[in-house]
Structures are given as structure tokens and as C-alpha cells.
Amino acid sequence: MPFRKTRQRSMAMNWQPSATIESLRARAALLAAIRAFFAAREVLEVATPLLSRHATVDRHIDSFVTQDGRWLQTSPEFAMKRLLAAGSGPIWQIAPVFRYEEQGRHHNPEFTMLEWYRPGFDHHRLMDEVEALLRHCGAPAGGWRRYSYRQAFGEHAGFDPFALDAAALRERLAARGVAEPDGLGDADCASRDFWLDLWMSYVVGPQLGREAPAFLYDFPASQAALARVRAGDPPVAERFELFWRGLELANGFHELSDAAEQRRRFEADQQWRRANGRVVPPYDAELIAALQAGLPDCAGVALGIDRLLLLLSGRERLDEVLAFPADRA
């Protein structure tokens, strides 16, 4: 039977893949190119478990939990850091990851992530390698840009994001004509990061990387996540995001190695989730133990393979590059 794609969306036809055979071949070629890139640089390919007794407690990411109380990974990060602490050296992997979110044009609850770690790198040196990888895979050779978080807001929003409080950010966003989300609570209204995230989602981010990919780096310290914070006025988180045609492709960090600080951040995130009525998973105690044993100074990055393939192939929706997205799985 020939492999074909149909526009018919009836339940009777959902056995068919949503991607064409050309898209599946493009995915295979992309994975082969990535594997060749890391083989040439002698970075070790690894595999880590999809299921864990622990989960991310990130405020913006929700996890799937199984009947026996284990969690599907939202990223292979924690297990890979345990390998780094055990002396693995530079490592990479491509893995399926799972996030409890709605299916949409650029979202699928299950997606494919490329993640790698480089001992001895900071976030700037890792940006160099991310750019080299994407060029190797067919992204534009020229036109790349790098903005600090402050520069990007200055150019595309017209103000210094470190200088305004939550009320001023909210007022300026309303003046832009951006509608506020429904059901805002007091905590959201008082949070600078909440309003900065809205500015990034609706104003700044869509302007980034319109022609060629663009990096955004040195975020507010309050958005450090798993990154180191560099002292200064203001202090900044040594992390980056990569955008292409307004779509976020990658998130990288100069990795935090302080076990006590990592535990504090985990516990603060758990407290926030509890206060906001969210599921509160157990944080990864093995990661804390690995950090106590000693994580080498390193930088790491997670990159969405499906979104990269979408952009490289000029498609519009993720279901055009996925064999079976969530509504057909």
C-alpha cells in the first residue's frame, strides 16, 4: 500500500500518519547529521531512563505520572548530570520527552529532544557549538545575531527590562494592546517575571531570528532556573535561548554546580507549586547527591528536534513532521 497523507480528519482515518514520507526521510537525515556532528567531535552518545522516581519541579512545566507513581521525563538533564559527576566527559543524547500540555501548532505532549553537555564550556562557548551544529544541519550560514536580554528588550520593546517594576510592565503591555490572560491572581500581578514572560511571548520573542537564528543570553537572575548567576549590577543568569522565526528552539545554561543552592531552588519551586494548587512532584535527590560529589564546570543545552525539522523544512505545524502526533497516537 502506498504511503500517503490525507486531509480527512475523521476518526476512521486517524490510523494514517500526519507526516509525509518526505518528512520522515528528512527527520532521518537530520538525526544522521546530528550523530555525525558529535561523532566528529568525539562527544559520547548516552541513553538514560525515561521513567524516574523524581520529576522536575519547574513552575512552568508539568509532568506525566504513571500508575505506580513514577514520572515520565520532561528532559534527560538530571540523569545526564549524574553521568557528568561520575566522570563521563562530554555527552549527548536524543530522547523522547513528555510534558503535560495541550497539543497545538508548535506543541505536542510527546516530543524529541537533543541534549548535550560540555565540560569546560560556558554559555557563550556553547552558543558557538549550537550555531555550528545548526549550520551543519542546513540552517543559514550567515545573518545570525546575539542579543543580551537587555539589548533585545531595548530594541524590540523600547525599555530596559531591569529598570521597571511589575506595575510598569503591566501598564506598558496594556498600552501595546496585549490582552491579559484570564483569571490573574494577586501573585501573578505582583510578579515582574510573569509580566516579562508575557512581553517575551507577545512582543520580543516573535521579532527574534526572523531571517536567521538569534541567541538571547544573560537573563534576569530571577529566571536562572538551573543556571549560574553572575554577580553584577544587575546580576544575571548565565543562560541562553535560541530563536528562529520567532520560535524558541533551544535553552542552554552555564550549569549550576552548587548542591545547596540547587536544593534551595528546588524547594522554593515546590513551595510555589503548593501555594498555587499545582501538583508537587518529589525533586531529584540523586541529582543533589551528584552535585555534592562534584559536577565539573560545564554548559548544557536542550534543543527541540521537531521544531528544528519544522523550520528547516519550511513547514507550518508540528503534525507535518510527526508521524503520529497526540491526536493520532
GIRA-V929745 format. One record per pair of residues at least 24 apart in sequence whose ideal C-beta (glycine too) atoms are under 8 Angstrom apart, sorted by the first residue. I is the first residue (numbers start at 0). J is the second residue. Records with the same first field share a line. If there is no record, write none. Layout:
BEGIN
I=J ; J
END
This chain:
BEGIN
13=326 ; 327
14=327
15=327
16=322 ; 323 ; 327
17=318 ; 319 ; 321 ; 322 ; 323 ; 324 ; 327
18=318 ; 319 ; 320 ; 321 ; 322
19=319
22=308 ; 312 ; 314 ; 319 ; 320
23=322
25=308 ; 311 ; 312 ; 320
26=304 ; 308 ; 320
29=136 ; 304 ; 307 ; 308 ; 311
30=93 ; 304
32=135 ; 136 ; 137
33=93 ; 113 ; 132 ; 136
36=131 ; 132 ; 135 ; 136
37=91 ; 115
40=89
41=89
42=89 ; 90 ; 91 ; 115 ; 117
43=87 ; 88 ; 89 ; 90 ; 91
44=90 ; 91 ; 92
45=79 ; 82 ; 87 ; 90 ; 91 ; 92
46=92 ; 94
47=72 ; 75 ; 78 ; 79 ; 82 ; 92 ; 94
48=72 ; 78
49=94 ; 95 ; 97
51=77 ; 78 ; 283
52=281
53=77 ; 280 ; 281 ; 282 ; 283 ; 284 ; 285 ; 286
54=280 ; 281 ; 282 ; 283
55=280
56=265 ; 268 ; 269 ; 272 ; 279 ; 280 ; 282
57=224 ; 268
58=268 ; 271 ; 272 ; 277
60=98
61=98 ; 99 ; 100 ; 277 ; 278
62=97 ; 98 ; 99 ; 278 ; 280
63=97 ; 98 ; 99 ; 108
64=278 ; 280
70=280
71=96 ; 97
72=96 ; 97
73=97 ; 98
74=112 ; 114 ; 301
75=112 ; 114
76=114 ; 225 ; 299 ; 301
77=283 ; 285 ; 286
79=114 ; 116 ; 299
80=116 ; 254 ; 286 ; 289 ; 290 ; 294 ; 299
81=285 ; 286 ; 289
83=116 ; 118 ; 289 ; 294 ; 295 ; 297
84=289 ; 290 ; 292 ; 293 ; 294 ; 295
85=289
88=118
89=115 ; 116 ; 117 ; 118
90=115 ; 116
91=115 ; 116
93=304
102=324 ; 325 ; 326
104=315 ; 316 ; 317
105=246 ; 306 ; 309 ; 316 ; 317
106=317
107=305 ; 317 ; 318 ; 321 ; 324 ; 325
108=325
109=325 ; 328
110=303 ; 304 ; 305 ; 317
111=303 ; 304 ; 305
112=301 ; 302 ; 303 ; 304
113=301 ; 302 ; 303 ; 304
114=299 ; 300 ; 301 ; 302
115=299 ; 300
116=254 ; 297 ; 298 ; 299
117=297 ; 298 ; 299
118=295 ; 296 ; 297
119=295 ; 296 ; 297
120=253 ; 297 ; 298
121=237 ; 253 ; 298
122=216 ; 226 ; 237 ; 238 ; 239 ; 251 ; 252 ; 253 ; 298
123=216
124=298
125=239 ; 251 ; 253 ; 298 ; 299 ; 300
126=214 ; 216 ; 239 ; 241 ; 251
129=214 ; 241 ; 249 ; 251 ; 300 ; 302
130=212 ; 214
133=212 ; 307
136=307 ; 311
137=311
138=211 ; 212 ; 243 ; 310 ; 311
139=210 ; 211 ; 212
141=211
142=210 ; 211
143=211 ; 212 ; 213 ; 214
144=208 ; 211 ; 213 ; 214
145=213 ; 214 ; 216
146=207 ; 213 ; 214 ; 215 ; 216
147=215 ; 216 ; 217
148=215 ; 216 ; 217 ; 218 ; 219 ; 235
149=217
151=203 ; 207 ; 215
152=198 ; 203
155=202 ; 203 ; 206 ; 207
156=198 ; 202 ; 203
160=195 ; 198 ; 219
161=219 ; 233
163=191
164=191
165=189 ; 190 ; 191 ; 193 ; 194
168=194 ; 195 ; 198
169=194
172=197 ; 198 ; 201 ; 202
175=201 ; 202
177=201 ; 202
184=275
186=274 ; 275
191=219 ; 221
192=219 ; 221 ; 222
195=219 ; 222
204=242 ; 245 ; 247
205=245
206=245
207=242 ; 245
208=241 ; 242 ; 243 ; 244 ; 245 ; 246
209=244 ; 245
211=243
212=241 ; 242 ; 243 ; 248
213=241 ; 242 ; 243
214=239 ; 240 ; 241 ; 242
215=239 ; 240 ; 241 ; 242
216=240
223=255 ; 264
224=252
225=252 ; 254 ; 255 ; 261 ; 264
226=252 ; 253 ; 254 ; 255
227=252 ; 253 ; 254 ; 255 ; 256
239=300
241=302
243=310
244=310
246=306 ; 309 ; 310
247=303 ; 306
248=302 ; 303 ; 306 ; 307 ; 310
249=300 ; 301 ; 302 ; 303
250=300 ; 301
251=298 ; 299 ; 300 ; 301
252=298 ; 299 ; 300
253=298
254=294 ; 297 ; 298 ; 299
256=290 ; 293 ; 294 ; 295 ; 296
257=290
258=287 ; 288 ; 290 ; 291
261=286 ; 287 ; 290
262=287
END
